[in-house]
Amino acid sequence: MILDKDIKQQLAQYLELMEGTVLIKVSADSDDISNTMVSLVDELVSMSPKIKAEKSKLLRTPSFSINRTDEETGVAFAGIPLGHEFNSLVLALLQVSGRAPKIDQKTIDSIKNIKGEYHFETYISLSCHNCPEVVQSLNLISILNPKVTHTMIDGAVFKEEIESKNILAVPSVYLNGEFFASGRMTVEEILAKIGEAPVSENFADKDPYDVLVVGGGPAGASAAIYAARKGIRTGIIVERFGGQVLDTIGIENFISIKYTEGPKLAASLEEHVKDYNVDIVNLQRAKTIEKKDLIEIELENGARLKSKTVIISTGARWRNVGVPGEEEFKNKGVTYCPHCDGPLFKGKHVAVIGGGNSGIEAAIDLAGVASHVTVFEFMPELKADSVLQGRLYSLNNITVLKNVQTKEITGTDKVNGITYIERDTGEIKHVELDGVFVQIGLVPNTDWLGETVDRNKSGEIIIDNYGATNVPGVFAAGDCTNTPYKQIIISMGSGATAALGAFDYLIRN
């Protein structure tokens, strides 16, 4: 039995929602993975009369495809979609059976209007929390458009493909045999990439807002909801709902919820915002801000939106080391997510740059899959909590280099090492490596503000107790501000504060 009792009980409830019969075509051999995959398919068949299975010969073995009885959908899983990908399997079964997806009609129409042949392949790891959204998005597009196919490929099963393509980060998506994109993507982002992204003319007729929120993370979502509840005209500019939360695995300190995961919380944020009368300007990024009679936000696509007040909640991003080789070898050995990409470095020597909590947690995590982990810390001592350091030093395949400065990440077509300087002696040394995980904290996304809004030396927006900045009518919230603690729950509170502050400003002006 592949599925445990609790999962089978939950799965049984979902399978009752199936509307039509699906046919699973199975391409298997006699290896262990094939046998496990066949057992999984057999369990699915035993759980619902609407699931049938038959032997077949697909492009890859072991793999299986999920089809309608009279039509191939192009949805295939090469490997065993358990772990984070189990939901992808369940959704594929429901949607192929005819269950309507939870997306708006405009997006459905865009998918059905796709012209040309699109054959997608997504390389994933089962421990990757970013991969399922890409897999589920491409599966959905394939189900709705017969000219599109998609195969999920477990890199741990098809190692030769991973190595031949030099794939060192997941999810990595290929289209018609050529590299397409890497990283988390929504349905809308994929459509924009293969078709036409929204143009500035789409926003030309938008009336001025009372409150315009810039950013869709916890702070931005909270601000939009609090503003909308006041009955005022509210808009939100969103590049991706969730922000940094999407890159978070386990969340155990969100009060009243013992445990959740970043992508799940991000989806809840989006769903909650959509419950209110909020105009969502999706897949857009702000470029400039200017205070005139109204506050004007220029988007990167050239559109200009106007509002009486603005709440900036653009969050933060991973801080770069800023050395030669880092940019050149991103997704070619340089990565920022040990949970996602760690399995691709099984049995290899990797480095972690950063000795804070995130860096040491990454090193401990990677020590379980890599042959050796070398930690590079700029300061004379590690900054991580003592309990993490104790665990770190208990592992025999980790080397800690303190008081060193990373000089260069080296490589040819992919990473092959790090050149560093011993700060006390000035001696330059080199370590041969297969991968580099950068874990040196965050930097606020405030570069686009120019000189308009006051910021501190770290680039954080300076706000008062009401979330107000130095510019009348401009407020800010969350990790992009000088709030001392960067936590999800604090960002949500600051978003609410900024929205209430903006409402008070509107009343008084």
C-alpha positions, -999 to 999 in steps of 0.1 A, spaced: 0 0 0 15 33 -11 -10 57 5 -15 57 43 -49 54 59 -54 92 66 -44 102 31 -67 76 15 -96 89 36 -90 125 24 -84 113 -12 -117 93 -12 -136 125 -5 -120 143 -34 -125 114 -58 -163 116 -51 -162 150 -69 -151 134 -102 -177 139 -129 -167 116 -157 -144 86 -162 -107 90 -167 -83 65 -182 -47 62 -168 -22 49 -194 7 33 -176 42 28 -191 61 6 -166 91 -18 -165 102 -42 -138 123 -17 -118 114 -7 -82 101 28 -92 78 12 -119 65 -13 -94 57 15 -69 41 36 -96 19 7 -107 9 0 -71 -2 37 -68 -23 35 -100 -39 3 -88 -48 19 -55 -64 48 -74 -84 24 -96 -96 5 -65 -109 37 -49 -132 49 -77 -153 33 -104 -145 64 -125 -108 56 -127 -97 30 -153 -61 19 -162 -44 2 -190 -8 -6 -201 7 16 -227 41 28 -241 48 64 -234 78 86 -242 93 79 -208 93 48 -185 82 48 -157 54 73 -164 16 75 -168 -8 98 -185 -43 109 -174 -69 110 -202 -105 111 -209 -118 78 -222 -122 92 -257 -94 118 -258 -58 122 -247 -53 153 -227 -15 155 -229 -11 154 -191 16 130 -179 36 122 -148 71 108 -153 79 95 -119 57 91 -88 38 123 -79 38 120 -42 52 146 -17 44 181 -27 32 168 -61 4 146 -47 -21 176 -50 -10 179 -87 -21 143 -92 -55 148 -74 -63 180 -93 -54 163 -127 -78 135 -119 -106 159 -110 -101 183 -139 -97 156 -166 -129 141 -153 -147 174 -161 -145 192 -127 -144 229 -134 -111 246 -124 -112 275 -99 -101 302 -124 -120 330 -140 -137 327 -174 -114 353 -189 -84 331 -182 -102 300 -194 -109 319 -227 -73 329 -230 -61 293 -226 -86 280 -252 -75 307 -277 -38 297 -276 -26 291 -311 2 267 -322 16 235 -307 31 237 -272 48 207 -256 59 215 -221 81 195 -198 87 205 -161 116 190 -142 108 189 -105 119 175 -71 93 161 -48 106 182 -20 101 215 -40 73 236 -27 75 259 -57 71 231 -83 34 222 -78 20 255 -89 39 253 -122 29 216 -127 -7 223 -119 -8 254 -141 6 236 -171 -16 206 -165 -46 229 -165 -36 246 -197 -31 211 -213 -65 199 -202 -83 230 -216 -64 232 -249 -58 201 -270 -28 218 -287 -9 219 -254 8 189 -236 26 188 -203 48 162 -186 60 164 -150 95 148 -147 110 138 -114 146 147 -116 155 121 -90 141 94 -113 154 107 -147 189 117 -136 205 114 -170 181 140 -184 189 163 -155 226 160 -161 225 162 -199 205 195 -196 227 208 -167 195 214 -147 206 226 -112 174 244 -101 138 234 -101 112 239 -113 128 241 -148 104 242 -177 112 233 -213 90 241 -242 92 221 -275 126 209 -263 141 243 -255 145 259 -221 115 281 -213 117 293 -177 127 284 -142 110 292 -109 74 296 -97 49 306 -123 11 310 -123 -13 303 -151 -14 340 -159 24 344 -160 27 314 -184 0 329 -206 18 362 -206 51 345 -215 37 326 -245 12 352 -256 9 389 -249 13 404 -215 -12 431 -205 -3 464 -222 -6 499 -210 -38 506 -229 -56 480 -207 -53 504 -178 -60 537 -196 -96 540 -185 -91 533 -148 -106 560 -125 -84 573 -96 -84 552 -65 -89 563 -29 -63 538 -18 -38 520 -41 -17 492 -26 16 483 -42 25 447 -35 6 415 -28 24 399 2 9 397 37 12 434 43 -3 444 9 -32 418 12 -40 430 47 -39 467 36 -62 460 7 -87 441 28 -88 468 55 -92 496 30 -119 478 10 -139 472 42 -141 509 46 -162 511 14 -136 532 -5 -123 526 -40 -93 502 -35 -68 489 -60 -38 466 -56 -8 462 -79 4 426 -77 34 410 -93 27 377 -74 4 372 -45 23 361 -14 57 376 -21 84 360 0 58 338 17 58 317 -15 94 308 -8 87 297 28 82 260 37 69 255 72 52 283 91 47 274 128 45 308 144 14 322 127 -8 326 157 -40 304 159 -26 281 131 -2 255 144 13 247 110 9 258 74 31 262 44 40 294 24 22 286 -9 -10 276 10 -10 308 30 -3 328 -2 -33 312 -19 -54 321 11 -43 357 9 -53 360 -27 -86 343 -21 -94 366 8 -86 398 -12 -108 386 -40 -137 383 -16 -137 421 -14 -143 448 -40 -107 453 -48 -94 461 -83 -65 437 -88 -39 449 -113 -22 415 -117 13 406 -130 25 442 -128 54 459 -112 56 496 -102 84 516 -118 81 551 -104 60 571 -79 52 608 -82 32 632 -60 11 657 -80 -25 667 -73 -30 629 -69 -3 603 -64 7 587 -97 23 552 -100 39 543 -133 40 506 -141 69 489 -160 46 485 -190 42 523 -192 7 526 -177 0 552 -151 -24 547 -122 -37 575 -100 -48 575 -64 -55 598 -34 -34 576 -12 -8 549 -18 4 521 5 38 507 -5 42 470 6 67 457 -19 85 435 6 120 422 3 141 398 -18 170 375 -13 202 395 -9 229 388 -34 266 382 -26 275 406 -54 306 388 -66 317 377 -101 300 345 -111 269 348 -90 247 362 -118 263 342 -145 257 309 -127 222 314 -113 202 282 -119 235 267 -130 248 259 -95 240 291 -77 206 289 -60 187 304 -31 164 276 -21 179 245 -3 145 228 0 138 231 -37 171 224 -53 189 204 -26 179 170 -40 196 179 -73 230 179 -55 228 145 -40 262 131 -33 279 164 -44 300 190 -26 281 222 -20 286 255 -2 263 277 19 272 314 21 259 328 53 262 319 90 229 332 103 199 311 111 188 306 75 223 297 64 229 271 92 195 256 88 203 252 50 236 236 58 220 211 82 193 203 57 218 199 28 241 177 49 215 149 46 218 148 8 252 162 -2 285 144 3 299 175 19 288 210 29 312 240 33 298 270 52 313 305 44 308 331 71 322 367 67 323 375 104 347 358 129 318 339 145 286 324 133 254 344 140 230 315 142 213 304 174 233 282 196 210 253 193 215 253 155 252 256 159 252 226 182 234 206 156 257 219 128 289 209 146 275 174 154 275 165 117 307 151 103 303 162 66 302 199 73 332 223 72 328 258 86 350 286 73 347 318 94 362 352 89 363 347 51 352 368 22 338 353 -10 358 367 -39 344 348 -69 321 319 -78 339 301 -105 328 278 -133 325 272 -171 290 261 -181 281 255 -144 296 262 -109 329 244 -101 341 263 -70 345 294 -48 375 316 -45 377 333 -11 400 355 10 410 347 46 404 381 62 429 378 89 459 368 67 447 381 33 455 347 17 435 338 -13 422 302 -15 399 281 -37 375 253 -29 361 230 -57 323 227 -54 293 216 -74 268 241 -60 264 273 -40 234 282 -18 232 319 -9 216 326 25 227 361 36 193 377 44 170 401 26 171 435 9 140 457 6 123 462 -28 125 499 -27 150 508 -55 121 520 -77 112 549 -53 142 570 -63 145 601 -41 108 605 -35 103 586 -3 128 588 26 146 556 33 174 546 58 209 534 48 195 499 44 170 510 18 140 506 42 112 531 40 110 552 72 75 553 86 58 566 117 33 549 141 5 553 115 25 538 86 30 573 71 61 583 51 75 618 46 52 622 15 17 632 24 -8 605 14 20 579 9 21 551 35 42 519 37 40 485 55 58 453 59 94 441 52 101 471 29 99 494 59 121 501 90 99 480 112 125 462 133 112 426 130 104 409 97 76 385 104 45 375 85 22 384 114 39 417 120 36 426 82 -1 418 83 -5 441 113 15 469 97 -7 466 65 -38 471 86 -22 501 103 -12 517 70 -48 512 56 -63 527 87 -38 555 85 -46 561 49 -84 562 57 -78 587 85 -58 608 60 -86 608 35 -111 619 61 -90 648 72 -80 659 37 
